[in-house]
Protein backbone atom coordinates (compact mmCIF):
# COMPACT_ATOMS: atom_id res chain seq x y z
CA UNK A 1 0.00 0.00 0.00
CA UNK A 2 1.37 3.40 -0.99
CA UNK A 3 1.49 6.22 1.55
CA UNK A 4 -0.72 9.19 0.82
CA UNK A 5 -0.05 12.90 1.07
CA UNK A 6 -1.95 14.20 4.13
CA UNK A 7 -3.90 17.35 3.25
CA UNK A 8 -5.53 19.06 6.23
CA UNK A 9 -8.07 21.83 5.67
CA UNK A 10 -8.88 24.11 8.60
CA UNK A 11 -12.23 25.93 8.37
CA UNK A 12 -14.81 27.90 10.33
CA UNK A 13 -17.76 26.27 8.61
CA UNK A 14 -18.52 29.40 6.57
CA UNK A 15 -19.27 29.83 2.83
CA UNK A 16 -15.72 31.08 2.12
CA UNK A 17 -14.35 27.98 3.84
CA UNK A 18 -16.75 25.75 1.89
CA UNK A 19 -15.25 27.15 -1.33
CA UNK A 20 -11.74 26.41 -0.03
CA UNK A 21 -12.73 22.81 0.72
CA UNK A 22 -14.13 22.50 -2.80
CA UNK A 23 -10.86 23.83 -4.30
CA UNK A 24 -8.81 21.34 -2.33
CA UNK A 25 -11.06 18.40 -3.15
CA UNK A 26 -11.16 19.37 -6.85
CA UNK A 27 -7.33 19.43 -6.97
CA UNK A 28 -6.72 16.35 -4.83
CA UNK A 29 -5.67 13.16 -6.56
CA UNK A 30 -5.50 9.53 -5.49
CA UNK A 31 -2.25 10.34 -3.68
CA UNK A 32 -4.02 12.83 -1.39
CA UNK A 33 -5.90 12.09 1.82
CA UNK A 34 -8.06 15.16 2.54
CA UNK A 35 -9.07 15.80 6.16
CA UNK A 36 -11.32 18.74 7.06
CA UNK A 37 -11.30 20.31 10.53
CA UNK A 38 -14.18 22.69 11.35
CA UNK A 39 -12.77 24.80 14.18
CA UNK A 40 -16.28 25.89 15.21
CA UNK A 41 -16.83 22.25 16.19
CA UNK A 42 -13.40 21.12 17.39
CA UNK A 43 -12.63 17.42 17.50
CA UNK A 44 -13.05 15.68 20.84
CA UNK A 45 -9.32 15.10 21.24
CA UNK A 46 -8.60 18.81 20.60
CA UNK A 47 -5.93 17.61 18.16
CA UNK A 48 -7.15 20.07 15.53
CA UNK A 49 -6.63 23.04 17.88
CA UNK A 50 -3.14 21.81 18.75
CA UNK A 51 -2.36 21.59 15.03
CA UNK A 52 -3.52 25.18 14.46
CA UNK A 53 -1.01 26.29 17.05
CA UNK A 54 1.86 24.06 15.89
CA UNK A 55 1.37 24.93 12.19
CA UNK A 56 1.26 28.65 12.99
CA UNK A 57 -2.18 29.19 11.45
CA UNK A 58 -3.24 32.82 11.85
CA UNK A 59 -6.26 32.88 9.51
CA UNK A 60 -8.69 30.45 8.02
CA UNK A 61 -9.40 28.80 5.72
CA UNK A 62 -5.93 27.28 5.81
CA UNK A 63 -4.36 24.16 4.36
CA UNK A 64 -1.45 22.08 5.63
CA UNK A 65 0.23 19.40 3.54
CA UNK A 66 2.15 16.65 5.31
CA UNK A 67 2.36 18.69 8.51
CA UNK A 68 3.41 22.02 6.95
CA UNK A 69 1.22 25.03 6.37
CA UNK A 70 0.97 25.78 2.64
CA UNK A 71 2.96 28.89 1.70
CA UNK A 72 -0.11 30.57 0.22
CA UNK A 73 -1.77 30.30 3.64
CA UNK A 74 1.23 31.90 5.36
CA UNK A 75 1.51 34.92 3.11
CA UNK A 76 -2.07 35.61 2.07
CA UNK A 77 -5.12 33.84 0.86
CA UNK A 78 -5.54 30.28 -0.30
CA UNK A 79 -5.03 29.99 -4.07
CA UNK A 80 -5.15 27.15 -6.58
CA UNK A 81 -1.57 27.95 -7.61
CA UNK A 82 -0.45 27.88 -3.98
CA UNK A 83 -2.17 24.56 -3.37
CA UNK A 84 -0.48 23.07 -6.43
CA UNK A 85 2.88 24.42 -5.27
CA UNK A 86 2.29 22.62 -1.95
CA UNK A 87 1.93 19.37 -3.89
CA UNK A 88 -1.83 18.90 -3.90
CA UNK A 89 -2.87 16.96 -6.98
CA UNK A 90 0.62 15.76 -7.86
CA UNK A 91 1.13 12.00 -7.82
CA UNK A 92 3.65 10.71 -5.29
matplotlib code that plots the C-alpha trace (Angstrom):
import matplotlib.pyplot as plt

x = [0.0, 1.4, 1.5, -0.7, 0.0, -2.0, -3.9, -5.5, -8.1, -8.9, -12.2, -14.8, -17.8, -18.5, -19.3, -15.7, -14.4, -16.7, -15.3, -11.7, -12.7, -14.1, -10.9, -8.8, -11.1, -11.2, -7.3, -6.7, -5.7, -5.5, -2.3, -4.0, -5.9, -8.1, -9.1, -11.3, -11.3, -14.2, -12.8, -16.3, -16.8, -13.4, -12.6, -13.1, -9.3, -8.6, -5.9, -7.1, -6.6, -3.1, -2.4, -3.5, -1.0, 1.9, 1.4, 1.3, -2.2, -3.2, -6.3, -8.7, -9.4, -5.9, -4.4, -1.5, 0.2, 2.2, 2.4, 3.4, 1.2, 1.0, 3.0, -0.1, -1.8, 1.2, 1.5, -2.1, -5.1, -5.5, -5.0, -5.1, -1.6, -0.4, -2.2, -0.5, 2.9, 2.3, 1.9, -1.8, -2.9, 0.6, 1.1, 3.7]
y = [0.0, 3.4, 6.2, 9.2, 12.9, 14.2, 17.3, 19.1, 21.8, 24.1, 25.9, 27.9, 26.3, 29.4, 29.8, 31.1, 28.0, 25.8, 27.2, 26.4, 22.8, 22.5, 23.8, 21.3, 18.4, 19.4, 19.4, 16.4, 13.2, 9.5, 10.3, 12.8, 12.1, 15.2, 15.8, 18.7, 20.3, 22.7, 24.8, 25.9, 22.2, 21.1, 17.4, 15.7, 15.1, 18.8, 17.6, 20.1, 23.0, 21.8, 21.6, 25.2, 26.3, 24.1, 24.9, 28.7, 29.2, 32.8, 32.9, 30.5, 28.8, 27.3, 24.2, 22.1, 19.4, 16.7, 18.7, 22.0, 25.0, 25.8, 28.9, 30.6, 30.3, 31.9, 34.9, 35.6, 33.8, 30.3, 30.0, 27.1, 28.0, 27.9, 24.6, 23.1, 24.4, 22.6, 19.4, 18.9, 17.0, 15.8, 12.0, 10.7]
z = [0.0, -1.0, 1.6, 0.8, 1.1, 4.1, 3.3, 6.2, 5.7, 8.6, 8.4, 10.3, 8.6, 6.6, 2.8, 2.1, 3.8, 1.9, -1.3, 0.0, 0.7, -2.8, -4.3, -2.3, -3.1, -6.8, -7.0, -4.8, -6.6, -5.5, -3.7, -1.4, 1.8, 2.5, 6.2, 7.1, 10.5, 11.4, 14.2, 15.2, 16.2, 17.4, 17.5, 20.8, 21.2, 20.6, 18.2, 15.5, 17.9, 18.7, 15.0, 14.5, 17.0, 15.9, 12.2, 13.0, 11.5, 11.9, 9.5, 8.0, 5.7, 5.8, 4.4, 5.6, 3.5, 5.3, 8.5, 6.9, 6.4, 2.6, 1.7, 0.2, 3.6, 5.4, 3.1, 2.1, 0.9, -0.3, -4.1, -6.6, -7.6, -4.0, -3.4, -6.4, -5.3, -1.9, -3.9, -3.9, -7.0, -7.9, -7.8, -5.3]

ax = plt.figure().add_subplot(projection="3d")
ax.plot(x, y, z, "-o")
ax.set_aspect("equal")
plt.show()
